[in-house]
Amino acid sequence: MPPKRFAFLVALLASLAIGAALPSLFDAIRTRIAPDRQSQASEPAPAEGEVRLSPAQIETSNISIEAVGPGDISRQLTAPGAVKPDPDKIARVAAKVTGVVEQLRKRLGDSVARNETIAIIDSREVAEAKSEYLAALANFELQNVLFQREKGLFEKKITAEQLFLKAKAIFMEAKVKLDLARQKLAALDMSEQEIAALPSQPIAELRRKEIRAPLAGRVIERLVSVGQPVGGEGQAKELYVIADLSVVEVELAVPAADLSLLREGQEVRVQNAEGRGFEGKITFVNAMITRETRSGHVLARFDNPDFALRPGSLLEAEISLKQAHVKLKVPRSAVMIIDGKPNVFVRTADGFAKHEIELGRGDDGAVEVVSGLTPGEEIAVSNVFLLKAELGKQSIPAE
């Protein structure tokens, strides 16, 4: 048989064999595909507003779930503030005598106890006043002795009344001079204890005037130097500024529109630069409005035991306004606006279902639910946008 004819016969037989096998192959493919289509057809499509997710998918998506319940709604107002010392706990230590600074015993930031000696002034004025007092005291004591002697003689009818009255007049004059000298020392800021100790004081110390701290606190300003003249005309009057910073004030700038909402005693919360929170209360609300900033002047008082609130620092303050108890409260993060209306996603056996709700009062973190939910229902409160996105995919029509 010629080779060309033989090749033609082989090709013809192969074509017949493939044609006979194709029907059975197509049947096998149909058999494998049909169950998948039947299973897909048997599974019902998600209901409107339903997002199907398994527990594993919920956990992977970091969707948190919380039960709906009652709670408190409180409005908060945020205002800038500046820390400053409490004016009732700040003292400006002045030199009430004319002299020269001999010693300064405290530096900036040092702690000071009440009545502690913090400076020494060398003053001729003080020396003269002390000397005058000591002379008046010595004269008073002498005249007192003479008066008591004349009084005894007069009572025994030994001396004349005229001599007794003269001694009494001299004694009373000495007493008046002593009182005037004591008052002069008191005007120079000398205490009764210091005046009483003068007779035993060395002469070399008569020129020294001790300056004492009027309150306990810390030195926040030192205004003079050693050797500097003080107290005279054109000279420094103040030596130190001492503040008790265990209590501070925060001056708040509140917008005029919100000023009527504030009352004395309302709670205020601030944070320092390290993020530490402090609780205080409003102590003063000024009715006057600042023309430049159109804001009101409000003062709040804070305990500051470890001096973490530093005067001069700027911070943000949160003022708690009215509180209201509501039957149902949900986090704002749980509410999604869908088709222009507020909705939440309620947990179901197969995932989540969208529920339209009606909102009421709210604050920065939560909002009241008036209708659309019942107490105890569990809703998604974090990563809720993922559920909204999945719901949006379902609304896209298939081609």
C-alpha positions in Angstrom: 0.0 0.0 0.0 1.4 3.4 -0.8 2.7 5.4 2.3 0.4 8.4 1.7 -2.7 6.3 1.7 -1.6 4.5 4.8 -1.2 7.8 6.7 -4.6 8.9 5.6 -6.3 5.7 7.0 -4.5 6.2 10.4 -5.7 9.8 10.8 -9.3 8.8 9.9 -9.3 6.0 12.6 -8.0 8.5 15.3 -10.7 11.0 14.5 -13.4 8.4 14.8 -12.0 7.3 18.2 -11.8 10.9 19.7 -15.4 11.6 18.5 -16.6 8.5 20.2 -14.9 9.5 23.5 -16.1 13.2 23.7 -19.7 12.5 24.9 -18.5 10.5 27.9 -15.9 13.2 28.8 -18.5 16.0 28.7 -20.8 13.9 30.9 -18.1 13.5 33.5 -17.5 17.3 33.5 -21.2 18.0 33.9 -21.4 15.5 36.7 -18.6 17.3 38.7 -19.9 20.8 38.1 -23.6 20.1 38.7 -23.3 19.4 42.5 -21.4 22.7 43.0 -24.1 24.6 41.2 -26.8 22.7 43.1 -25.1 23.4 46.4 -24.8 27.1 45.5 -28.4 27.2 44.5 -29.5 25.4 47.7 -27.7 28.0 50.0 -30.1 31.0 50.5 -28.9 34.5 49.6 -28.3 36.9 52.6 -31.3 38.9 53.6 -31.4 42.6 53.0 -29.2 44.4 55.5 -27.5 41.1 56.6 -23.7 40.6 56.6 -22.7 37.0 57.0 -19.4 36.4 58.9 -18.1 33.4 60.8 -16.7 33.8 64.4 -13.2 33.4 63.0 -13.8 36.2 60.4 -15.1 38.5 63.2 -12.1 37.8 65.3 -9.7 38.4 62.4 -11.4 41.7 61.5 -11.0 42.9 65.1 -14.7 43.7 65.4 -15.6 44.2 69.0 -19.0 43.5 70.4 -20.9 45.0 73.3 -24.3 44.6 74.8 -26.6 47.7 74.7 -27.6 49.1 78.1 -28.3 52.2 80.1 -25.7 54.9 80.9 -25.0 58.5 81.5 -24.6 61.2 78.8 -22.5 64.2 79.7 -21.5 67.1 77.6 -17.9 68.3 77.8 -16.5 71.7 76.8 -12.8 72.0 75.8 -11.0 75.3 76.5 -7.3 76.4 76.5 -5.8 77.2 79.9 -2.7 78.5 81.6 -1.4 77.3 85.0 -0.5 80.0 87.6 0.1 80.1 91.3 -2.9 80.5 93.7 -2.9 84.2 94.7 -3.8 83.2 98.3 -0.7 81.1 98.5 1.9 83.4 97.1 4.0 86.0 99.0 6.3 88.8 98.0 8.9 89.2 100.7 9.7 92.8 101.1 12.5 94.7 103.0 10.6 97.0 105.4 13.8 98.7 106.5 16.5 100.7 104.7 19.8 98.9 104.5 22.1 96.6 102.6 21.6 92.9 101.8 24.1 91.0 104.0 22.9 87.4 103.4 20.6 85.6 101.0 20.0 82.1 102.3 17.7 80.7 99.6 18.1 80.0 95.9 15.5 79.7 93.2 13.5 76.5 93.7 14.5 76.0 97.3 11.9 74.9 99.8 11.0 77.4 102.6 9.4 76.8 106.0 7.1 79.3 107.6 9.0 81.9 109.7 12.3 80.5 108.5 15.0 83.2 108.2 15.8 83.6 104.5 17.8 86.8 104.4 19.7 89.2 106.6 19.7 93.0 106.1 22.4 95.3 107.6 20.5 98.4 108.6 21.5 101.5 110.6 17.8 102.3 110.9 17.3 99.1 112.7 20.3 99.7 114.9 19.0 103.1 115.9 15.5 101.7 116.7 16.9 98.9 118.8 19.2 101.2 120.7 16.3 103.6 121.4 14.2 100.7 122.7 17.0 99.4 124.9 17.5 102.9 126.4 13.8 103.3 127.0 13.7 99.9 128.6 16.5 100.7 131.0 15.0 104.0 131.9 11.6 102.4 132.5 13.1 99.8 134.8 14.9 102.5 136.8 11.9 104.8 137.1 9.8 101.8 138.1 12.1 101.1 141.0 12.1 104.7 142.1 8.3 104.9 141.8 7.8 101.7 143.8 10.2 103.2 146.5 8.3 106.5 146.7 5.0 104.7 146.7 6.1 102.6 149.8 7.4 105.7 151.6 4.2 107.6 150.8 2.0 104.8 152.1 4.0 104.8 155.4 3.6 108.6 155.7 7.4 109.0 155.5 7.6 111.2 152.3 5.4 114.0 151.0 2.6 113.4 148.5 4.3 115.9 146.1 7.4 113.7 145.8 5.2 110.6 145.2 3.2 112.3 142.5 6.4 113.5 140.8 7.9 110.0 140.8 4.7 108.6 139.4 4.7 111.2 136.5 8.3 110.4 135.6 7.5 106.6 135.7 4.5 107.1 133.4 6.5 109.1 131.0 9.2 106.4 130.9 6.4 103.8 130.2 5.1 105.9 127.3 8.6 106.2 125.7 9.1 102.4 126.1 5.8 101.7 124.3 6.6 104.1 121.5 10.0 102.4 121.0 8.4 99.0 121.0 5.9 100.2 118.4 8.7 101.5 116.2 10.3 98.1 116.2 7.1 96.4 115.4 6.7 98.8 112.4 10.1 97.6 111.2 8.6 94.0 111.1 10.2 92.7 114.4 8.1 90.1 116.3 7.4 90.2 120.0 9.9 87.3 120.4 12.6 89.3 118.7 11.9 92.4 120.8 11.9 90.4 124.0 15.4 88.9 123.1 17.0 92.3 122.4 18.5 92.8 126.0 20.5 89.7 125.6 21.6 90.3 121.9 25.3 91.1 121.3 25.9 94.8 120.3 27.5 93.7 117.0 24.2 92.2 115.9 22.1 95.3 116.6 22.4 96.3 112.9 21.1 93.0 111.6 17.5 92.5 110.6 16.3 89.0 109.9 13.8 88.6 107.0 11.5 85.6 107.6 9.3 83.7 105.2 5.6 84.5 105.8 4.5 81.1 104.5 5.8 77.7 103.5 6.5 77.0 99.9 9.2 77.3 97.3 11.3 80.3 96.0 10.1 81.2 92.5 11.9 84.5 92.2 15.0 86.0 93.8 15.0 89.8 93.1 18.2 91.1 94.7 21.9 90.3 95.2 24.2 90.3 98.2 25.5 93.8 98.9 22.6 95.5 97.1 20.9 98.5 98.9 17.3 97.9 99.6 14.3 99.7 101.1 15.2 103.3 100.3 13.8 105.6 97.7 14.5 104.3 94.2 15.9 101.0 95.6 14.5 97.5 95.5 11.7 96.7 98.0 11.2 93.0 97.4 13.7 90.3 98.0 11.9 87.1 97.1 8.7 85.7 95.8 7.6 82.5 97.6 4.7 80.4 96.4 3.0 77.3 97.9 2.5 75.3 94.7 0.7 72.4 96.4 -2.5 74.2 95.1 -2.5 76.0 91.7 -5.1 77.8 89.5 -5.7 77.3 85.8 -7.0 80.3 83.9 -9.4 79.2 81.2 -10.5 81.1 78.0 -14.1 80.0 77.4 -16.0 81.2 74.3 -18.6 83.7 75.1 -21.4 81.4 73.7 -20.6 78.7 76.2 -20.0 81.0 79.2 -23.6 80.7 80.4 -23.2 76.9 80.8 -20.6 77.2 83.4 -21.1 77.3 87.2 -18.8 77.5 90.2 -18.2 74.0 91.4 -18.3 72.2 88.1 -15.6 69.6 87.5 -12.6 70.3 85.3 -10.0 67.9 84.0 -6.6 68.8 82.6 -3.5 66.9 81.5 0.1 68.1 81.9 2.8 67.6 79.3 3.5 64.1 80.5 -0.1 63.1 79.9 -1.0 62.9 83.6 -4.6 63.9 84.4 -5.7 66.2 87.2 -9.2 66.8 88.6 -10.3 70.3 89.8 -13.3 72.6 90.2 -14.3 76.0 88.8 -13.9 78.7 91.5 -14.8 81.8 89.5 -16.7 82.7 86.4 -16.3 86.3 85.2 -19.3 87.9 83.6 -17.1 90.2 81.5 -16.1 89.3 78.0 -12.6 90.0 76.7 -13.0 92.3 73.7 -10.0 91.0 71.8 -10.7 87.3 72.0 -14.5 87.4 72.7 -14.0 84.9 75.5 -14.7 84.7 79.2 -12.3 84.6 82.1 -12.8 81.4 84.2 -10.6 80.1 87.1 -10.3 76.5 88.3 -8.5 75.3 91.3 -6.4 72.1 91.4 -4.5 70.2 94.1 -0.8 69.8 93.0 0.9 67.8 95.8 4.0 66.8 93.8 4.2 70.1 91.7 3.5 68.3 88.4 1.4 71.3 87.3 4.0 74.0 86.6 3.0 77.7 86.6 3.2 79.2 83.2 2.5 75.9 81.3 -0.3 75.9 78.7 -2.8 73.0 78.4 -6.2 71.9 77.3 -9.0 71.7 79.9 -12.2 69.6 79.7 -15.2 71.0 81.6 -18.0 68.6 82.5 -21.4 70.1 81.8 -24.8 68.6 82.6 -25.3 64.9 82.9 -28.4 62.9 82.0 -29.2 59.2 82.6 -30.5 57.4 79.5 -32.1 54.0 79.1 -29.9 53.0 76.1 -26.5 54.3 75.2 -24.1 53.2 72.5 -20.6 54.4 71.5 -20.5 56.8 68.6 -18.1 54.5 66.9 -20.9 51.9 66.6 -23.2 54.3 64.6 -22.9 54.3 60.8 -24.8 56.6 58.5 -26.4 54.5 55.7 -28.7 56.1 53.1 -28.7 59.2 55.2 -29.9 57.5 58.4 -28.2 56.3 61.5 -27.7 52.5 61.8 -26.0 49.9 64.0 -25.0 46.3 63.3 -26.7 43.8 65.6 -25.0 40.4 66.2 -26.9 37.5 64.8 -26.3 33.7 64.5 -24.8 34.1 61.0 -23.0 37.5 61.5 -24.6 40.9 61.7 -27.8 42.6 60.7 -28.3 46.3 60.0 -30.8 48.1 62.4 -32.0 51.6 61.8 -32.1 53.6 65.0 -33.3 57.0 66.3 -30.7 59.0 68.2 -31.3 61.3 71.1 -28.8 63.2 73.3 -25.1 62.6 73.1 -21.7 63.6 74.2 -18.2 63.3 72.6 -18.0 59.5 73.1 -21.6 58.1 73.3 -25.1 58.8 72.1 -28.6 57.9 73.3 -30.7 55.5 71.3 -34.4 56.4 71.4 -35.7 53.5 69.3 -34.5 50.7 67.1 -32.7 48.6 69.8 -33.7 46.7 73.0 -31.6 46.4 76.2 -29.2 43.4 76.0 -28.8 43.3 72.3 -25.2 42.9 71.2 -23.8 45.3 68.6 -20.5 45.9 66.8 -18.6 48.8 68.3 -15.3 48.8 66.5 -14.2 48.5 62.9 -17.9 48.8 62.0 -16.9 50.4 58.7 -15.9 47.0 57.5 -19.5 45.8 57.9 -20.7 48.9 56.1 -18.3 48.2 53.2 -19.4 44.6 53.0 -23.0 45.6 53.0 -22.2 48.0 50.1 -20.7 45.2 48.0 -24.0 43.2 48.3 -26.0 46.1 46.9 -23.9 46.2 43.7 -26.0 44.3 41.0 -24.4 41.3 39.3 -23.8 41.4 35.6 
